[in-house]
Amino acid sequence: MGKDREITIEAMAESDLEESVNLIALAMNKDEAKWARETMEFYFESRKRGINSGREYYVCRDGDKICGLVGLHRYVWGPEENVWLSWFAVHPDRQGEGIGSLLIGTIKEKAVKKYRKLFVETYTQDTFEKARSFYESKGFSEVGRIENYLSDGSSMVVFGMTLR
């Protein structure tokens, strides 16, 4: 990250929705962007109604452009000490600049205050190889796998780490 750049991480606003969904489409794929839109719209609608959806989202800005995003989601019906990484993405043009490490570090700082374990779901598709390697480099390890999870036969891979 350049010294002259102002990189900030802040809570995602509803006005960030389109740019965030577009970032997920670029960094992952259009299917993931579709799911991200649905979950983010649910999050903002729940907030308007005073309902805790168990989610929180953050965007990383370089000036006025979103260059990354990350979130947490806790299943409100599940164990209170566990949380999942939600919609972690860095713009493809900005990968390798330390933005992903900054986002993971920030979200771990937030998570450790309330949670004991942090999980992330990813997939065995080749397009997710870089993500799997990144998570392992940040201290996550594979803790589970669901075979034939996606319609193309790919498996879901769950990575996790103990926070405290």
Backbone as a printed PyTorch tensor [residue, N CA C, xyz], in Angstrom:
tensor([[[  0.8500,  -1.1670,   0.0000],
         [  0.0000,   0.0000,   0.0000],
         [  0.8930,   1.2260,   0.0000]],

        [[  0.6040,   2.1150,  -0.8990],
         [  1.4170,   3.3130,  -1.0380],
         [  1.2700,   4.2490,   0.1400]],

        [[  2.3540,   4.9890,   0.4480],
         [  2.3340,   5.9140,   1.5700],
         [  1.3850,   7.0760,   1.3300]],

        [[  1.1770,   7.4570,   0.0730],
         [  0.3400,   8.6100,  -0.2350],
         [ -1.1450,   8.2570,  -0.2910]],

        [[ -1.4720,   7.0220,  -0.1030],
         [ -2.8680,   6.5970,  -0.1570],
         [ -3.4840,   6.6130,   1.2270]],

        [[ -4.7560,   6.9690,   1.2710],
         [ -5.4780,   6.9370,   2.5260],
         [ -6.3750,   5.7020,   2.5370]],

        [[ -5.8900,   4.6350,   3.1480],
         [ -6.6320,   3.3870,   3.2590],
         [ -7.3900,   3.4130,   4.5790]],

        [[ -8.7010,   3.2330,   4.5130],
         [ -9.5290,   3.2220,   5.7230],
         [-10.4290,   1.9920,   5.7010]],

        [[-10.7930,   1.5350,   6.8730],
         [-11.7700,   0.4600,   7.0110],
         [-12.8900,   1.0050,   7.8770]],

        [[-14.1030,   0.8980,   7.3590],
         [-15.2610,   1.4430,   8.0700],
         [-16.4630,   0.5410,   7.8800]],

        [[-17.4500,   0.7120,   8.7420],
         [-18.6800,  -0.0670,   8.6190],
         [-19.3060,   0.1960,   7.2550]],

        [[-19.7940,  -0.8520,   6.6490],
         [-20.4410,  -0.7500,   5.3420],
         [-21.7810,  -0.0180,   5.4880]],

        [[-22.0190,   0.9230,   4.5900],
         [-23.2950,   1.6330,   4.5280],
         [-24.1370,   1.0250,   3.4110]],

        [[-25.4390,   1.2050,   3.4960],
         [-26.3150,   0.6670,   2.4560],
         [-25.9560,   1.2320,   1.0840]],

        [[-25.4630,   2.4620,   1.0620],
         [-25.0540,   3.0830,  -0.2070],
         [-23.8270,   2.3980,  -0.8200]],

        [[-23.1480,   1.5530,  -0.0640],
         [-21.9870,   0.7940,  -0.5620],
         [-22.3750,  -0.5170,  -1.2290]],

        [[-23.6630,  -0.8570,  -1.2070],
         [-24.1130,  -2.1780,  -1.6500],
         [-23.7020,  -2.4910,  -3.0870]],

        [[-24.0210,  -1.6390,  -4.0270],
         [-23.7270,  -1.9310,  -5.4420],
         [-22.2330,  -2.1060,  -5.6900]],

        [[-21.4400,  -1.1960,  -5.1570],
         [-19.9920,  -1.2870,  -5.3650],
         [-19.4320,  -2.5510,  -4.7160]],

        [[-19.9730,  -2.9220,  -3.5640],
         [-19.5170,  -4.1320,  -2.8680],
         [-19.8780,  -5.3980,  -3.6420]],

        [[-21.1000,  -5.4540,  -4.1470],
         [-21.5320,  -6.6180,  -4.9350],
         [-20.7040,  -6.7240,  -6.2120]],

        [[-20.4350,  -5.5990,  -6.8530],
         [-19.6050,  -5.6090,  -8.0580],
         [-18.1910,  -6.0890,  -7.7470]],

        [[-17.6650,  -5.6960,  -6.5910],
         [-16.3400,  -6.1490,  -6.1850],
         [-16.3250,  -7.6690,  -6.0050]],

        [[-17.3570,  -8.2160,  -5.3930],
         [-17.4300,  -9.6700,  -5.1990],
         [-17.5220, -10.3910,  -6.5390]],

        [[-18.2680,  -9.8300,  -7.4860],
         [-18.3500, -10.4320,  -8.8220],
         [-16.9680, -10.4740,  -9.4730]],

        [[-16.1940,  -9.4010,  -9.3210],
         [-14.8500,  -9.3490,  -9.9050],
         [-13.8720, -10.2790,  -9.1850]],

        [[-13.9280, -10.2610,  -7.8590],
         [-12.9530, -11.0220,  -7.0740],
         [-13.2950, -12.5030,  -7.0120]],

        [[-14.5900, -12.8460,  -7.1010],
         [-15.0170, -14.2430,  -6.9990],
         [-15.7000, -14.6630,  -8.2930]],

        [[-17.0100, -14.4670,  -8.3360],
         [-17.7710, -14.7690,  -9.5450],
         [-19.1910, -14.2200,  -9.3970]],

        [[-19.9600, -14.2820, -10.4690],
         [-21.3090, -13.7000, -10.4620],
         [-22.2680, -14.4480,  -9.5480]],

        [[-22.0970, -15.7560,  -9.4090],
         [-22.9530, -16.5050,  -8.4840],
         [-22.7490, -16.0270,  -7.0470]],

        [[-21.4830, -15.8600,  -6.6580],
         [-21.1970, -15.3740,  -5.3070],
         [-21.7590, -13.9590,  -5.1270]],

        [[-21.6790, -13.1340,  -6.1680],
         [-22.2120, -11.7740,  -6.0890],
         [-23.7200, -11.7870,  -5.8630]],

        [[-24.3940, -12.7270,  -6.5050],
         [-25.8520, -12.8600,  -6.3130],
         [-26.1750, -13.1710,  -4.8570]],

        [[-25.4320, -14.1270,  -4.2830],
         [-25.6600, -14.4870,  -2.8810],
         [-25.2770, -13.3400,  -1.9540]],

        [[-24.2100, -12.6370,  -2.2910],
         [-23.7960, -11.4950,  -1.4690],
         [-24.8820, -10.4270,  -1.4560]],

        [[-25.4480, -10.1290,  -2.6150],
         [-26.5230,  -9.1340,  -2.6810],
         [-27.6750,  -9.5400,  -1.7610]],

        [[-28.0890, -10.7940,  -1.8390],
         [-29.2100, -11.2490,  -1.0140],
         [-28.9020, -11.1340,   0.4730]],

        [[-27.7150, -11.5520,   0.8870],
         [-27.3960, -11.5030,   2.3180],
         [-27.2000, -10.0690,   2.7950]],

        [[-26.6250,  -9.2250,   1.9650],
         [-26.4250,  -7.8280,   2.3580],
         [-27.7470,  -7.0660,   2.3930]],

        [[-28.6220,  -7.3310,   1.4400],
         [-29.9440,  -6.7050,   1.4800],
         [-30.7010,  -7.1470,   2.7260]],

        [[-30.6010,  -8.4330,   3.0780],
         [-31.2190,  -8.9480,   4.3000],
         [-30.6620,  -8.2260,   5.5250]],

        [[-29.3540,  -8.0360,   5.5560],
         [-28.6890,  -7.3440,   6.6640],
         [-29.2430,  -5.9280,   6.8300]],

        [[-29.2900,  -5.1730,   5.7350],
         [-29.7560,  -3.7830,   5.8330],
         [-31.2490,  -3.7070,   6.1570]],

        [[-32.0370,  -4.6090,   5.6040],
         [-33.4680,  -4.6270,   5.9130],
         [-33.6850,  -4.9970,   7.3820]],

        [[-32.9300,  -5.9500,   7.8800],
         [-33.0350,  -6.3280,   9.2920],
         [-32.6840,  -5.1450,  10.1910]],

        [[-31.6210,  -4.4330,   9.8500],
         [-31.2220,  -3.2620,  10.6520],
         [-32.3260,  -2.2220,  10.7010]],

        [[-32.9650,  -1.9750,   9.5520],
         [-34.0510,  -0.9900,   9.5050],
         [-35.1910,  -1.3710,  10.4430]],

        [[-35.4000,  -2.6670,  10.6000],
         [-36.5000,  -3.1650,  11.4320],
         [-36.0680,  -3.4430,  12.8760]],

        [[-34.8120,  -3.1340,  13.1980],
         [-34.3220,  -3.3550,  14.5540],
         [-34.0590,  -4.8120,  14.8890]],

        [[-33.8210,  -5.6320,  13.8600],
         [-33.5810,  -7.0640,  14.0460],
         [-32.0810,  -7.3430,  13.9110]],

        [[-31.5410,  -8.0800,  14.8650],
         [-30.1410,  -8.4790,  14.8050],
         [-30.0180,  -9.6890,  13.8850]],

        [[-29.4080,  -9.4970,  12.7250],
         [-29.2310, -10.5860,  11.7620],
         [-27.9870, -11.4180,  12.0650]],

        [[-27.1920, -10.9960,  13.0470],
         [-25.9550, -11.6950,  13.3580],
         [-24.8220, -11.3330,  12.4140]],

        [[-25.0330, -10.3030,  11.5890],
         [-24.0350,  -9.9310,  10.5780],
         [-23.4880,  -8.5320,  10.8240]],

        [[-22.2670,  -8.3330,  10.3520],
         [-21.6780,  -6.9990,  10.2880],
         [-20.7120,  -6.9990,   9.1110]],

        [[-20.6830,  -5.8880,   8.3900],
         [-19.8470,  -5.7810,   7.1890],
         [-18.9850,  -4.5250,   7.2720]],

        [[-17.7850,  -4.6320,   6.7050],
         [-16.8460,  -3.5120,   6.6720],
         [-16.2750,  -3.3950,   5.2710]],

        [[-16.0610,  -2.1500,   4.8380],
         [-15.4380,  -1.9100,   3.5450],
         [-14.0800,  -1.2610,   3.7620]],

        [[-13.1780,  -1.5780,   2.8810],
         [-11.8530,  -0.9700,   2.8750],
         [-11.8310,   0.0010,   1.6990]],

        [[-11.5460,   1.2520,   1.9920],
         [-11.5370,   2.2860,   0.9650],
         [-10.1260,   2.7990,   0.7280]],

        [[ -9.8700,   3.0730,  -0.5190],
         [ -8.6920,   3.8210,  -0.9260],
         [ -9.2610,   5.1000,  -1.5110]],

        [[ -9.2670,   6.1530,  -0.7190],
         [ -9.9670,   7.3690,  -1.1280],
         [-11.4560,   7.1000,  -1.1120]],

        [[-12.1060,   7.2890,  -2.2620],
         [-13.5590,   7.0570,  -2.3260],
         [-13.9270,   5.7360,  -2.9860]],

        [[-12.9460,   4.9010,  -3.3040],
         [-13.1950,   3.6090,  -3.9520],
         [-13.0720,   2.4580,  -2.9590]],

        [[-14.0070,   1.5260,  -3.0380],
         [-13.9260,   0.3240,  -2.2130],
         [-12.9460,  -0.6340,  -2.8840]],

        [[-11.9030,  -1.0000,  -2.1550],
         [-10.9010,  -1.9160,  -2.7040],
         [-10.9330,  -3.2750,  -2.0090]],

        [[-11.7420,  -3.3790,  -0.9580],
         [-11.8710,  -4.6480,  -0.2550],
         [-13.0580,  -4.6050,   0.6910]],

        [[-13.4640,  -5.7760,   1.1220],
         [-14.5420,  -5.8450,   2.1100],
         [-14.4230,  -7.1260,   2.8950]],

        [[-15.0200,  -7.0840,   4.0690],
         [-14.9850,  -8.2330,   4.9700],
         [-16.1680,  -8.1100,   5.9210]],

        [[-16.5610,  -9.2200,   6.4600],
         [-17.6410,  -9.1830,   7.4360],
         [-17.5590, -10.3660,   8.3690]],

        [[-18.4500, -10.3520,   9.3180],
         [-18.6260, -11.4580,  10.2390],
         [-20.0890, -11.8290,  10.2310]],

        [[-20.3730, -13.0850,  10.3850],
         [-21.7620, -13.4720,  10.6330],
         [-21.7880, -14.6140,  11.6380]],

        [[-22.6900, -14.4340,  12.5550],
         [-22.9180, -15.4380,  13.5810],
         [-24.3240, -15.9510,  13.3840]],

        [[-24.4400, -17.2570,  13.3310],
         [-25.7720, -17.8340,  13.2280],
         [-26.4830, -17.5730,  14.5400]],

        [[-27.5380, -16.7750,  14.5010],
         [-28.2130, -16.3710,  15.7340],
         [-28.8410, -17.5580,  16.4580]],

        [[-28.9720, -18.6890,  15.7790],
         [-29.4960, -19.8940,  16.4140],
         [-28.3840, -20.8470,  16.8360]],

        [[-27.1330, -20.4510,  16.6080],
         [-26.0080, -21.3320,  16.9020],
         [-25.2390, -20.9070,  18.1360]],

        [[-24.1370, -21.5900,  18.4120],
         [-23.3230, -21.2610,  19.5800],
         [-22.8320, -19.8080,  19.5360]],

        [[-23.0250, -19.0970,  20.6190],
         [-22.6810, -17.6730,  20.6660],
         [-21.1860, -17.4150,  20.5610]],

        [[-20.3600, -18.4160,  20.8360],
         [-18.9110, -18.1770,  20.8300],
         [-18.2760, -18.3690,  19.4480]],

        [[-19.0650, -18.7900,  18.4540],
         [-18.5320, -19.0470,  17.1190],
         [-19.0150, -18.0020,  16.1300]],

        [[-18.1260, -17.6140,  15.2260],
         [-18.4690, -16.6300,  14.2010],
         [-17.8010, -17.0450,  12.8870]],

        [[-18.3920, -16.6060,  11.7970],
         [-17.8970, -16.9360,  10.4590],
         [-17.4420, -15.6750,   9.7410]],

        [[-16.3700, -15.8090,   8.9730],
         [-15.9450, -14.7400,   8.0810],
         [-16.9910, -14.6240,   6.9870]],

        [[-17.3520, -13.4230,   6.6440],
         [-18.4280, -13.2130,   5.6780],
         [-17.9720, -12.2920,   4.5530]],

        [[-18.0860, -12.7480,   3.3380],
         [-17.8030, -11.9520,   2.1380],
         [-16.4700, -11.2320,   2.2000]],

        [[-15.4350, -11.9680,   2.3210],
         [-14.0770, -11.4360,   2.2840],
         [-13.6420, -11.3470,   0.8250]],

        [[-13.2870, -10.1480,   0.3810],
         [-12.8540,  -9.9670,  -1.0130],
         [-11.9410,  -8.7520,  -1.1280]],

        [[-10.9910,  -8.8550,  -2.0360],
         [-10.1100,  -7.7430,  -2.3920],
         [-10.1810,  -7.5880,  -3.9040]],

        [[-10.2830,  -6.3450,  -4.3690],
         [-10.3450,  -6.0970,  -5.8130],
         [ -9.1530,  -6.7740,  -6.4890]],

        [[ -9.3760,  -7.4890,  -7.5950],
         [ -8.2780,  -8.2050,  -8.2620],
         [ -7.0770,  -7.3210,  -8.6020]],

        [[ -7.3150,  -6.0600,  -8.9470],
         [ -6.2080,  -5.1500,  -9.2670],
         [ -5.3970,  -4.7440,  -8.0430]],

        [[ -5.9260,  -5.0200,  -6.8500],
         [ -5.2750,  -4.5870,  -5.6090],
         [ -4.7330,  -5.7600,  -4.7870]],

        [[ -4.9270,  -6.9720,  -5.2860],
         [ -4.4220,  -8.1330,  -4.5520],
         [ -2.9010,  -8.1110,  -4.5480]],

        [[ -2.3160,  -8.5590,  -3.4490],
         [ -0.8640,  -8.5750,  -3.3080],
         [ -0.3020,  -7.2960,  -2.7130]],

        [[ -1.1770,  -6.3500,  -2.3500],
         [ -0.7340,  -5.0750,  -1.7790],
         [ -0.8590,  -5.0280,  -0.2560]],

        [[ -1.3300,  -6.1090,   0.3580],
         [ -1.4810,  -6.1270,   1.8070],
         [ -2.8730,  -5.7730,   2.2960]],

        [[ -3.7900,  -5.4910,   1.3740],
         [ -5.1500,  -5.1260,   1.7680],
         [ -5.8480,  -6.3050,   2.4370]],

        [[ -5.6910,  -7.4950,   1.8880],
         [ -6.2960,  -8.6860,   2.4850],
         [ -5.7750,  -8.9290,   3.8880]],

        [[ -4.4870,  -8.7730,   4.0900],
         [ -3.9040,  -8.9470,   5.4200],
         [ -4.4440,  -7.9050,   6.3870]],

        [[ -4.5840,  -6.6760,   5.9300],
         [ -5.1610,  -5.6100,   6.7560],
         [ -6.5940,  -5.9460,   7.1450]],

        [[ -7.3870,  -6.4130,   6.1790],
         [ -8.7780,  -6.7720,   6.4600],
         [ -8.8810,  -7.9360,   7.4460]],

        [[ -8.0880,  -8.9780,   7.2400],
         [ -8.1170, -10.1340,   8.1400],
         [ -7.6740,  -9.7170,   9.5400]],

        [[ -6.6280,  -8.9150,   9.6290],
         [ -6.1690,  -8.4430,  10.9330],
         [ -7.2360,  -7.6310,  11.6490]],

        [[ -7.9050,  -6.7630,  10.9220],
         [ -8.9580,  -5.9270,  11.5010],
         [-10.1250,  -6.7720,  11.9830]],

        [[-10.5570,  -7.7210,  11.1680],
         [-11.7310,  -8.5090,  11.5450],
         [-11.3940,  -9.4630,  12.6920]],

        [[-10.1600,  -9.9580,  12.7510],
         [ -9.7610, -10.7940,  13.8860],
         [ -9.7620,  -9.9740,  15.1760]],

        [[ -9.3280,  -8.7180,  15.1160],
         [ -9.3600,  -7.8380,  16.2930],
         [-10.7870,  -7.6480,  16.7860]],

        [[-11.7160,  -7.4820,  15.8660],
         [-13.1240,  -7.3190,  16.2410],
         [-13.6860,  -8.6270,  16.7970]],

        [[-13.3510,  -9.7360,  16.1520],
         [-13.9070, -11.0290,  16.5310],
         [-13.4000, -11.4970,  17.8910]],

        [[-12.1450, -11.2900,  18.1850],
         [-11.5650, -11.8150,  19.4250],
         [-12.2210, -11.2030,  20.6610]],

        [[-12.8310, -10.0470,  20.5230],
         [-13.4990,  -9.3910,  21.6500],
         [-14.7800, -10.1140,  22.0570]],

        [[-15.4100, -10.8260,  21.1140],
         [-16.7030, -11.4400,  21.3960],
         [-16.7580, -12.9490,  21.1820]],

        [[-15.8080, -13.4910,  20.4180],
         [-15.9360, -14.8720,  19.9810],
         [-14.7010, -15.6920,  20.3260]],

        [[-14.8950, -17.0000,  20.3550],
         [-13.8060, -17.9240,  20.6590],
         [-13.2280, -18.5740,  19.4020]],

        [[-14.0960, -18.8040,  18.4000],
         [-13.6450, -19.4530,  17.1670],
         [-14.1250, -18.6730,  15.9570]],

        [[-13.2710, -18.6430,  14.9320],
         [-13.5750, -17.9780,  13.6680],
         [-13.4630, -19.0070,  12.5530]],

        [[-14.5140, -19.1060,  11.7530],
         [-14.5500, -20.0530,  10.6390],
         [-14.7280, -19.3200,   9.3240]],

        [[-14.3320, -19.9780,   8.2480],
         [-14.5810, -19.4580,   6.9080],
         [-14.8830, -20.6340,   5.9950]],

        [[-15.8510, -20.4360,   5.1230],
         [-16.2150, -21.4810,   4.1630],
         [-15.6580, -21.0790,   2.7980]],

        [[-15.0990, -22.0520,   2.1270],
         [-14.6130, -21.8550,   0.7690],
         [-14.8660, -23.1610,   0.0100]],

        [[-14.3560, -23.2630,  -1.1900],
         [-14.7130, -24.3960,  -2.0440],
         [-13.4810, -24.9830,  -2.7170]],

        [[-13.6380, -26.1940,  -3.2410],
         [-12.5190, -26.8780,  -3.8890],
         [-12.3360, -26.4710,  -5.3420]],

        [[-13.1990, -25.6250,  -5.8700],
         [-13.0360, -25.1580,  -7.2510],
         [-11.6750, -24.4810,  -7.3980]],

        [[-11.0800, -24.6280,  -8.5670],
         [ -9.7640, -24.0440,  -8.8280],
         [ -9.7430, -22.5350,  -8.5760]],

        [[-10.8570, -21.8460,  -8.8520],
         [-10.8960, -20.3870,  -8.6700],
         [-10.7620, -19.9840,  -7.1960]],

        [[-10.9070, -20.9330,  -6.2800],
         [-10.7820, -20.6360,  -4.8540],
         [ -9.4400, -21.0870,  -4.2710]],

        [[ -8.5350, -21.5940,  -5.1150],
         [ -7.2280, -22.0560,  -4.6330],
         [ -6.4490, -20.9320,  -3.9530]],

        [[ -6.4420, -19.7730,  -4.5660],
         [ -5.7220, -18.6270,  -4.0080],
         [ -6.2920, -18.2590,  -2.6340]],

        [[ -7.6040, -18.2960,  -2.5020],
         [ -8.2470, -17.9840,  -1.2170],
         [ -7.8620, -19.0110,  -0.1610]],

        [[ -7.9020, -20.2830,  -0.5140],
         [ -7.5510, -21.3300,   0.4540],
         [ -6.1110, -21.1420,   0.9470]],

        [[ -5.2070, -20.8590,   0.0280],
         [ -3.8020, -20.6370,   0.4030],
         [ -3.6620, -19.4130,   1.3060]],

        [[ -4.4120, -18.3650,   0.9870],
         [ -4.3680, -17.1450,   1.7970],
         [ -4.8280, -17.4340,   3.2240]],

        [[ -5.9530, -18.1260,   3.3610],
         [ -6.4650, -18.4270,   4.7080],
         [ -5.4640, -19.2350,   5.5120]],

        [[ -4.8480, -20.2200,   4.8750],
         [ -3.8440, -21.0190,   5.5760],
         [ -2.6660, -20.1550,   6.0080]],

        [[ -2.2750, -19.2030,   5.1600],
         [ -1.1490, -18.3270,   5.5090],
         [ -1.4800, -17.3980,   6.6660]],

        [[ -2.7490, -17.2070,   6.9500],
         [ -3.1900, -16.3250,   8.0390],
         [ -3.5520, -17.0950,   9.3020]],

        [[ -3.2340, -18.3870,   9.3320],
         [ -3.4210, -19.1680,  10.5450],
         [ -4.6620, -20.0320,  10.5880]],

        [[ -5.4490, -20.0360,   9.5340],
         [ -6.6050, -20.9220,   9.4730],
         [ -6.1340, -22.3190,   9.0750]],

        [[ -6.8520, -23.3310,   9.5210],
         [ -6.5690, -24.6970,   9.0730],
         [ -7.8950, -25.3740,   8.7340]],

        [[ -7.8170, -26.3430,   7.8470],
         [ -9.0350, -27.0510,   7.4460],
         [ -9.5890, -27.8240,   8.6300]],

        [[-10.8830, -27.6020,   8.9060],
         [-11.5280, -28.2850,  10.0230],
         [-12.7050, -29.1380,   9.5680]],

        [[-13.0670, -29.0330,   8.3050],
         [-14.1750, -29.8380,   7.8100],
         [-14.3500, -29.7020,   6.3140]],

        [[-15.1210, -30.6340,   5.7710],
         [-15.3470, -30.6610,   4.3300],
         [-16.6980, -31.3170,   4.0830]],

        [[-17.4590, -30.7450,   3.1740],
         [-18.7140, -31.3480,   2.7370],
         [-18.5490, -31.6600,   1.2560]],

        [[-18.4860, -32.9410,   0.9600],
         [-18.2740, -33.3850,  -0.4100],
         [-19.4980, -33.0750,  -1.2740]],

        [[-19.2340, -32.8120,  -2.5660],
         [-20.3000, -32.6320,  -3.5580],
         [-21.3210, -31.5690,  -3.1210]],

        [[-20.8410, -30.4740,  -2.5500],
         [-21.7030, -29.4350,  -1.9990],
         [-22.3410, -28.5710,  -3.0900]],

        [[-21.5470, -28.2200,  -4.1030],
         [-22.0430, -27.3630,  -5.1880],
         [-22.5550, -28.2070,  -6.3460]],

        [[-23.3580, -27.5910,  -7.1900],
         [-23.9740, -28.3180,  -8.3030],
         [-22.9480, -28.8960,  -9.2790]],

        [[-21.7360, -28.3070,  -9.3240],
         [-20.7030, -28.8440, -10.2140],
         [-19.9180, -29.9860,  -9.5710]],

        [[-20.3130, -30.3950,  -8.3590],
         [-19.6400, -31.4820,  -7.6670],
         [-18.5320, -31.0290,  -6.7300]],

        [[-18.2510, -29.7340,  -6.7110],
         [-17.2140, -29.2140,  -5.8220],
         [-17.6240, -29.3640,  -4.3650]],

        [[-16.6230, -29.4650,  -3.5280],
         [-16.8520, -29.5960,  -2.0970],
         [-16.7170, -28.2510,  -1.3980]],

        [[-17.4190, -28.1190,  -0.2700],
         [-17.2020, -26.9820,   0.6100],
         [-16.0590, -27.3660,   1.5400]],

        [[-15.1470, -26.4340,   1.7570],
         [-14.0560, -26.6330,   2.6970],
         [-14.2190, -25.5860,   3.7930]],

        [[-14.2240, -26.0310,   5.0310],
         [-14.3470, -25.1180,   6.1620],
         [-12.9850, -25.0080,   6.8290]],

        [[-12.5200, -23.7650,   6.9740],
         [-11.2970, -23.4730,   7.6960],
         [-11.6800, -22.8180,   9.0110]],

        [[-10.8670, -22.9990,  10.0280],
         [-11.1590, -22.3870,  11.3070],
         [ -9.9140, -22.0510,  12.0820]],

        [[-10.0980, -21.2410,  13.1020],
         [ -9.0260, -20.9150,  14.0220],
         [ -9.6310, -20.5820,  15.3810]],

        [[ -8.8610, -20.8710,  16.4210],
         [ -9.2500, -20.4980,  17.7650],
         [ -8.7140, -19.1010,  18.0260]],

        [[ -9.5790, -18.2120,  18.4860],
         [ -9.1920, -16.8280,  18.7380],
         [ -8.6810, -16.6220,  20.1620]],

        [[ -9.2670, -17.3430,  21.1050],
         [ -8.8590, -17.2230,  22.5190],
         [ -9.2090, -18.4830,  23.2540]]])
